[in-house]
Amino acid sequence: MSWKVLITARTMNEVGASALQLLRAAGCELVIPPKPGPCAAEELLKLLPGMDAVLASTDKFMEAVLTSSAASGLKIISRWGVGYDAIDVPAATRAGIVVAYTPGLLDEAVADFAFALLLALARRVHIGHLDMSNGTWRGVWGNDVFGKTLGILGCGRIGRAMARRATGFQMSLIAYDVQPNAAAEKLGVRFVALDELLEQSDFLSLHSALTPQNRGLPGEAQLRKMKRTAYLINTARGALIDETALTRVLQEGRIAGAALDAFVVEPLPADHPLRQAPNALLTPHLASFARETGERVSAAAAQAIVDLMNGRRPQFVVAPEVLSSPSLRARLNDEALNVL
């Protein structure tokens, strides 16, 4: 059996050589478009005909795409990474398309980057670098990190990894999560109401998955509850924040600063107001760009495709019920069916 696999994850060009070889060795025919993802819906409709699988970026797999004739042969979307909010998972499940992802593999790399942003923002590392690059020598006052209060909005795997790093700085740890968990409490995290989190945090780091309920949260009302000396860090999803409101509070000096690695529209438009906002440290969605981690994620995303192609259950499936659905487009072997 040989599958035709569309590769839209741009990271595969840099850290995916072994993963691509894994797919080729399994007999897959790889299709790598000239322009990598993320792909808009209209781009996907042009690329999907004849494809059995996609090793995907944050491509817009909305219902109209998933139910189109272009996607009639599609059996699996294997996401490079953990976010799948760009995929209409219920629609994929109804259509019998497996959605795979790679949870857990990016936790430490993202937490490393989030804490790096926290330190750089607090101690004005980015401003010092720009000054030196421009031939300027001056002292720029920042703020201490040691002993301060870290607020974590969304204390799942990455939030807990962030908490572990903060313990080395003897930070007080508070968090808000719709599902408080004992694993975080063992790290010294105290779960509080959202308002208390906003009011008490010296550093507020966002680690929530994006849902309809938390889109644009924090918005303006929440941002104005933060301390004027507080800093905001976002390495999760850009749409978690109301960017217009954040730009406004930064311009007013209502919070001390923000470090952002994710944005509602990516790439961030050249004329976006956040690019000119004071006390903003912006990076182009780099949190997962650790080479060793990238190689592991690439291999896991490719392995999910190989497993399904050979009738095996992929390790991480977003909606496992699709595997026992009569609409499933892939054929599972007896061993895989026995574990469902």
C-alpha positions in Angstrom: 0.0 0.0 0.0 1.3 3.5 -0.8 -0.2 6.8 0.2 0.2 10.2 -1.2 1.1 12.6 1.5 0.8 16.4 1.4 3.4 18.2 3.5 2.4 21.7 4.5 4.3 22.0 7.8 7.2 24.4 6.9 9.2 23.1 9.8 9.8 19.8 7.9 12.2 21.7 5.6 14.5 22.3 8.5 14.1 19.6 11.1 12.1 16.9 9.3 14.7 15.2 7.1 14.5 11.9 9.1 10.7 12.1 9.3 10.5 12.6 5.5 12.8 9.6 5.0 10.5 7.6 7.4 7.6 8.3 5.1 9.5 7.5 1.9 10.8 4.3 3.4 7.2 3.3 4.2 6.3 3.7 0.5 4.7 7.1 0.7 4.7 9.6 -2.2 5.5 13.0 -0.8 4.0 16.2 -2.2 5.7 19.4 -0.9 4.1 22.6 -2.4 6.3 25.5 -3.3 4.6 27.7 -0.7 4.5 26.0 2.7 1.6 26.3 5.2 -0.3 27.4 6.9 -2.7 27.2 4.0 -6.0 29.0 3.7 -9.1 27.0 2.8 -9.0 27.9 -0.9 -5.3 26.8 -1.1 -6.2 23.5 0.5 -8.9 22.8 -2.1 -6.3 23.1 -4.8 -3.7 20.9 -3.0 -5.9 18.1 -1.6 -7.1 16.1 -4.7 -5.5 12.7 -4.7 -4.1 13.1 -1.2 -4.4 10.3 1.4 -2.8 12.2 4.2 -1.6 15.7 5.3 1.3 16.4 7.6 -0.1 19.7 8.5 0.7 23.2 9.6 -2.1 25.3 11.1 -4.0 24.9 7.9 -7.7 25.9 7.8 -9.4 22.6 7.6 -12.9 23.9 8.0 -16.0 21.8 7.3 -16.4 23.0 3.7 -12.8 21.7 3.0 -13.2 18.4 4.8 -16.5 17.6 3.0 -15.4 18.8 -0.4 -14.7 16.5 -3.4 -11.1 17.6 -3.2 -10.7 15.9 0.2 -12.6 12.8 -0.8 -9.6 10.5 -0.4 -8.2 12.2 2.7 -7.8 9.7 5.6 -5.7 11.5 8.2 -4.5 15.0 9.1 -1.4 14.7 11.3 -0.6 18.0 13.0 3.0 19.1 13.5 2.5 20.2 17.1 -0.3 20.3 19.7 -2.7 22.9 18.5 -5.7 21.8 16.4 -8.0 24.8 16.7 -7.7 25.4 12.9 -9.3 22.0 12.2 -13.0 21.4 12.5 -12.5 18.2 14.4 -16.2 17.2 14.7 -16.6 17.6 10.9 -13.4 15.5 10.4 -14.8 12.8 12.7 -18.1 12.7 10.9 -16.3 12.4 7.6 -14.1 9.5 8.9 -10.9 11.5 8.8 -8.4 10.9 11.7 -6.9 14.0 13.3 -3.6 13.1 15.0 -1.3 15.4 17.0 1.8 15.4 19.1 0.9 16.2 22.7 3.6 16.4 25.3 6.6 16.7 23.0 6.7 20.5 22.9 6.1 21.1 26.6 9.6 21.7 27.7 10.7 23.7 24.6 7.7 26.0 24.9 8.2 26.5 28.6 11.9 27.3 28.1 11.0 30.0 25.6 8.2 31.4 27.7 10.5 31.8 30.7 13.2 33.3 28.4 10.7 35.9 27.2 9.8 36.6 30.9 13.4 37.2 31.8 14.2 39.2 28.7 11.1 41.4 29.1 11.6 42.1 32.8 15.3 42.9 32.5 15.0 44.7 29.1 17.4 42.4 27.4 15.8 43.2 24.0 16.2 47.0 24.5 19.9 46.6 25.5 20.6 44.6 22.4 18.9 47.2 20.1 20.8 50.0 21.8 24.1 48.2 21.3 23.3 47.4 17.7 22.5 51.1 17.1 25.8 52.2 18.7 24.2 53.4 22.0 25.4 52.7 25.5 23.0 53.4 28.3 21.5 51.9 31.4 17.9 50.7 31.1 16.1 49.9 34.3 14.1 46.7 34.4 12.5 44.7 37.3 13.5 41.8 39.5 12.1 38.4 38.8 13.3 36.6 41.9 10.7 36.2 44.5 7.9 37.7 42.4 4.5 36.2 41.7 3.9 34.2 38.5 0.3 33.8 37.4 -0.4 31.0 35.0 -3.5 31.1 32.9 -4.1 27.5 31.9 -2.1 25.1 34.1 -1.9 22.0 31.9 1.4 20.4 30.9 3.1 23.5 29.6 1.8 25.6 32.4 3.2 23.1 34.9 6.5 23.1 33.1 6.6 26.9 33.4 5.9 26.6 37.1 8.8 24.2 37.6 11.2 26.8 36.0 9.8 29.5 38.3 10.5 27.5 41.4 14.2 28.1 40.7 13.6 31.8 41.1 11.6 31.2 44.3 8.5 32.8 42.7 5.1 32.5 44.3 2.9 30.5 41.9 -0.8 31.1 41.3 -3.0 29.8 38.5 -6.5 29.9 37.0 -7.7 26.8 35.1 -11.2 25.5 34.5 -9.9 22.1 35.7 -7.5 22.6 38.6 -5.2 19.7 39.0 -3.3 18.0 41.8 -0.1 17.7 39.7 0.2 21.5 39.7 -0.6 21.8 43.4 2.3 19.5 44.2 4.6 22.0 42.5 3.3 24.7 44.9 0.7 26.2 42.6 -2.3 27.7 44.3 -5.4 27.9 42.1 -7.4 31.1 42.4 -10.3 32.9 40.7 -9.5 34.7 37.5 -9.8 38.2 39.0 -7.4 37.3 41.8 -4.9 36.0 39.2 -5.1 39.2 37.3 -4.8 41.4 40.3 -2.0 39.5 42.1 0.4 38.5 39.2 3.6 40.3 38.6 4.0 38.1 35.5 1.0 36.6 33.8 1.9 33.8 31.4 -0.8 32.3 29.1 -0.8 28.6 28.5 -4.5 27.8 27.7 -5.8 25.9 24.7 -7.9 28.2 22.5 -11.6 27.6 23.0 -14.7 29.7 22.0 -15.1 30.5 25.7 -11.6 32.0 26.2 -11.1 33.7 22.8 -10.1 37.3 23.5 -9.6 36.6 27.2 -7.9 38.6 28.6 -9.8 41.5 27.0 -9.7 45.1 28.0 -11.6 44.7 31.3 -9.2 42.0 32.4 -6.1 43.8 31.3 -7.1 46.8 33.3 -7.3 44.7 36.4 -3.6 43.8 36.2 -1.0 45.7 38.2 0.6 48.7 36.4 3.9 47.0 37.1 2.8 43.6 35.7 4.1 41.9 32.5 2.1 39.6 30.2 3.7 36.7 28.3 1.9 34.7 25.6 3.4 31.7 23.9 0.0 29.9 23.4 -2.5 31.2 20.8 -2.7 34.8 19.6 -6.5 34.8 19.7 -6.4 34.3 23.5 -5.7 38.1 23.8 -7.8 41.0 22.5 -4.9 42.5 20.6 -6.6 45.9 20.1 -7.1 46.2 23.9 -3.6 45.1 24.6 -2.1 47.7 22.3 -4.2 50.4 24.0 -3.1 49.5 27.5 0.5 49.3 26.4 0.2 52.7 24.8 -1.3 54.1 28.1 1.4 52.4 30.2 -1.4 50.6 32.0 0.8 47.5 32.3 4.6 47.4 32.3 5.0 45.4 29.1 4.1 42.3 27.1 6.1 39.6 25.3 4.2 37.9 22.5 5.1 34.9 20.4 1.6 34.2 18.9 -0.8 36.5 17.1 -4.3 36.4 15.7 -3.0 36.8 12.1 0.4 35.2 11.3 2.7 36.4 9.9 1.9 39.6 11.9 1.1 42.3 9.3 3.9 44.9 8.9 1.6 47.7 9.8 0.1 46.0 12.8 -0.2 48.5 15.8 1.5 46.0 18.1 4.7 46.4 16.2 4.9 50.0 17.4 3.5 49.4 20.9 5.8 50.6 23.7 7.4 47.9 26.0 6.4 45.1 23.7 8.8 42.2 22.9 7.6 40.4 19.8 8.9 37.1 18.3 7.6 35.3 15.2 6.1 32.1 16.8 9.4 30.7 17.8 8.5 28.8 21.0 8.6 25.4 19.4 11.8 26.1 17.4 14.2 24.0 19.4 16.0 21.7 16.9 16.1 18.5 18.9 12.4 18.9 19.9 11.5 19.7 16.3 13.1 16.5 15.1 11.1 14.5 17.6 7.8 16.2 16.7 8.4 15.7 13.0 9.1 12.0 13.5 5.9 11.6 15.7 3.7 13.4 13.1 5.1 11.2 10.3 4.8 8.0 12.4 1.0 8.7 12.9 0.6 8.6 9.1 2.7 5.4 8.7 0.8 3.7 11.5 -2.7 4.4 10.0 -1.5 3.5 6.5 -0.5 0.1 7.9 -3.7 -0.4 9.7 -2.4 0.5 13.1 -3.9 3.0 15.6 -1.8 6.2 15.7 -0.6 7.0 19.2 -2.3 10.4 19.7 -5.7 10.9 18.1 -7.7 14.0 19.0 -11.1 12.3 18.7 -10.5 8.5 19.2 -14.2 7.7 18.5 -13.4 8.2 14.8 -11.5 4.9 14.8 -14.6 2.9 15.6 -16.9 4.9 13.3 -18.4 3.2 10.3 -17.4 6.3 8.3 -13.7 5.7 9.0 -11.9 6.0 5.7 -8.8 4.0 6.7 -8.7 0.3 7.2 -7.6 -0.9 10.6 -6.1 -4.4 11.2 -7.6 -6.9 13.7 -5.0 -6.0 16.4 -5.9 -2.3 16.2 -9.6 -3.1 16.3 -9.2 -5.2 19.4 -7.9 -2.3 21.4 -10.7 0.1 20.6 
